[in-house]
């Protein structure tokens, strides 16, 4: 356990391990809200049929990063602009 590509990462100097660990933590912190947003969009915002929503959720939830990126490019981005017709701060 704790092996990556056949060797332990403990042999790497702290000056390499710390930036990589920090980058990994930042990516996790930034991607988790995006992942939750894609789940929310799938459940409540998309006009997909119920079976499609269930299949997308079955893909997004266990695959996390891969699932959210695929959903984003296949479903979310192709829907086009989602600007509400209600009052907005941009309209004076």
N, C-alpha and C positions, 0 to 999 in steps of 0.2 A: 504494500500500500504506500501511497505517497510517491509513486514513481511516475515519471513522465518521460516517454520515449526511452524506456529502459534504464533511466538513471534518476537519482534523487536531485531535487532542486536545492537541497541544503548546501551543496558544494559551491553554489554561486555566491559571489560576494554580495554583501548587504546593499551596496550601491546599485546592483542590478535587481535584486529581489524587491527592494522597497518601491522603486518606481513601477515595476510590473504589478505588484500587489495594490498599489494606490490606483493605478489605471484600472485594474479589475474591479476594485470597489466602486470607483466613480462610474464605470459602465453599468454596474448593477444598480446603483442608485438612480441613474438617469433612465435606464431601460425599464425598470419595474413600473413606473407610472405609465409609460408608453404601452407596455404589455396589458396593464389593467384597462387602459383606454381602448385598446383594440377589442378586449373582451366586452367592455361596456357597449362599444359600437355594434358589435355582433349581436348582442342580446337586445338592445333597446333602440338603436338608431337605424340599423339596416332594414331594408324591406325584403329581406330574404325569406323564403318559406321556412317553416319550422324545422323541417328535416335538414335543410342546408345549414341553418343556425346550429343545430345539434352536431352536425358533422364538422363544421368549422371549430366549434368549441372543443370537440374531441381532438382536434388537431392543434389548436392554439395553446390549450392549457398544458398538456404534457411536454410539448416541444419548446415552450417559452420563446426564446429569441427567434428561432427559425419560423415558428408558427406565426408570431406577430408580424414579422417582415413579409412573409408570403401573403398573409391576409391584407396587410397594408397595400401592397402593390397589386394584388389581384382584385380585391373588393373595394377597399376604402378609397384609394386614389382614383379609381375609375368612375366613381359616382359623380364627380364634378363638384362645383362649388356648393357649399351648404350655408348660404347666407340667408338668415331669417328675414321675413318681410316686415317684422315688427320694428318698433323704434330701436334705434341704435345710437351709440354715442358718435358714430361717424356721420350721421345725417343731422343737419342743423335745421 
